[in-house]
Amino acid sequence: MNAVQEKQEFKVLDLSGLMCPLPVVMTSEHMKRLKDGEVLTVISTDPGFELDIKNWCAQTGNELLSVKRNGNQVVVEIKKKPFSVEPSLWYWIKFHALGVKLHLRHILMQLNPLIKKPDHFITFSAISEGTRAEKFLKGKAKLIPVPDEIDPRCGVVLAVAGYQKAKDIYEELLKKGFGVEAIYKKEGKSYRRVYP
């Protein structure tokens, strides 16, 4: 394979069928191989990919040129910018470790009869916003994986017992500039958006 053919391999990346976090991880790894100014087209069927890739571009400094929907596919074009910084493999290992930790925490919360079960959940624009918020709150609420009934994309929510406490935390985070989205209330096996 000559250099031109190898270079062309990285121009279109079809990630159909892969779910979060793989589409963003693989996009990041391919962007590392591009030269400044080159454009990568990425195709994904992951329902959360559009929001994830927008956040990833904002964090890395790469330019999101376009986002198009084609049925269940999202097709994006990303331009490699000078001085862009794609996360390292170590970052992705820590990211996966966080996912395992949050899933275990959620299971233990469900099993522990001594704690009041959360019934309200605060969503965020990005996982990084949720992790920052949990540290900022110093134990007022616990971060868990976002329930699929709220959003099928990869993400996190702050689990809170009681509407007023959830609203107070939401307002505090909003005033401090965190990327909070909404509060959902668990009603049986479903979730309903209750604020704002």
N, C-alpha and C positions, 0 to 999 in steps of 0.2 A: 504494500500500500504506500503510495507516495504522499508527500506532505500536503498536497492540495486536497486529496481525498480524505485524509485524516482530519484536516481543518473543516471540511464540509460536514463530517459526522456530528460536530458540535453545534451546527446551525439550527437543527430541529431536534427537539427532545420530546418524544411521545411517551408520556407517563400514564396513559389511560389504564385504569384498573387499580392503580396504586393509591393507598390511602395515607392520610397524615400520620407521621411527619415526612414520609418518604418523598413526595413530590418536591417539597422545599429543600430537603437535604440533597437530593440528586441535582436539583437546579443549582444549588450553591456550589456543589462539587464541579459541575460543568462550567459554571461561570469563572471559576478559578483558572481554567485552561484557556480562556479567551484573551485576546489582546484588547487593549483599550480601543473603544469605538466599535468593536464587533457586536453583532446583535444575535441573540439566541431566541428562537421561537420555542415555547413550551406548551404542550397540550396535556391537559389533566381532566380527569372526571371526578376528582375529589371535591365534594360539595363546599369545603372550606378553603379551597386553593386560592380563589380570587382574593379574599381578605388576607390570607396568609402571605401571598406573594407581594401584595401591596405593603404590608408591614415589613417583610424581609427587605424589599427595595429601599424603604425609608431608613432601615437600620444599617444597611450595607453601603448606601450611597450609589447603588446602581440605578439607572433610569428606566422606569416602566413606560415604554412607548405606547403600548396599546393593550386593551383587554377586550376580547370578543367572545360572545357565547355562540356555540353551535350545537343545539340540542342539549345534551348533558355534558358537553365538553366546554372547557374554558381554554381559550387560546391566547397566550400573552406573548408580547415581544419585549425583551429586556436588553438594554444597551449597557455594555461594560464601560464604566466611567473611570477616568484616571483617579487614583487614590481610593478606589472602592475597597472595602474590607469584607471579604466573605468569611463567615465563621469557620473555625478550624474543626477538624475531626473530634478533638477533645471537647469542644463546645457541644457537638451533637451527642457525644457520649453522656455528658452531664445533663443534656436535655432529656434523653431517654431515661436516665436515672431519676430525674424529677418526676417523669410520668409514672414510673413504678412506685415511687414513694407516695404520690398522690392517690394512686389506686389503692394501695395498702391502707392509707389513712382513711379513705372512704369506707372500705370494708370494715375496719375496726370501729369507726363511728356507728355503723349500722348494727354491729354486734354488741357494743357496750351498753348494758342496760342502765348504767349510772349517769349517762349524759343525756341532756335534752336534745332530741333529734332536730336538726335544722329543717325549717320549712320554707325559708326564703333564700334565694340565690342571686348574687350580684355578678353580672357578666362584664367582660372586659373586651376592649378592642384588640388585645394581643396578650399572649401568655406572659410576656415580660412585664406588662402592666399589672397583671394579677399577682405575680411574684413580688414585685416592688410594693404593691399595696399591702400584702400580708406582712411583710417586714415592717412597713410603716405603722401598721395597726398593733403590732406587738401583742398578739394573742387574742384580740377582740373577735376575730373570725378566722376560720380555717379554710385553706385553699383545697379544693378537690377537683377532679376532672369534670368538665361540663357534661351534664346528662344529655344523651342523644335526643331526648324529647324537647329540649330547649334549642339545641343546635347540633347538627351532625358533624360540624367541623371540629378539629382538634382544638381544645382550649381548656380554660379553667374558670371556675366560679368560686366566690367566697360563700361558704355555707353559714347561714345565720339563723338563729331561733327567734322568731317574732318580726312582724312587719315594721314596727317603729324602730327597733334596733337596726334593721337592714336599711331603712330609709336614712337614719342618722349617719350610718357608716357611708352610705352612698353619697350623701350631701357633703360630708367631710372630705371624702376622696375627690369629689368633683371640684371643690374649692381649692384643693391642693394640686390640681392639674393632672390627676390620674385619668387614664382612658377608660372610665366606666361607661357601660352601655345602658343597662336596665336591671330591674329587679323582677325576678320570677317567683311565684308562689307555687309550691307543690300541692296539688289537689288530687289525692288518690294516686294514680299512676301517671297523671299528666301534669303539665306545668302551664301556668297562665301568667302573662306579663302584667304586673300590677303597678309599675312605676318606671319612668315617667310615661 
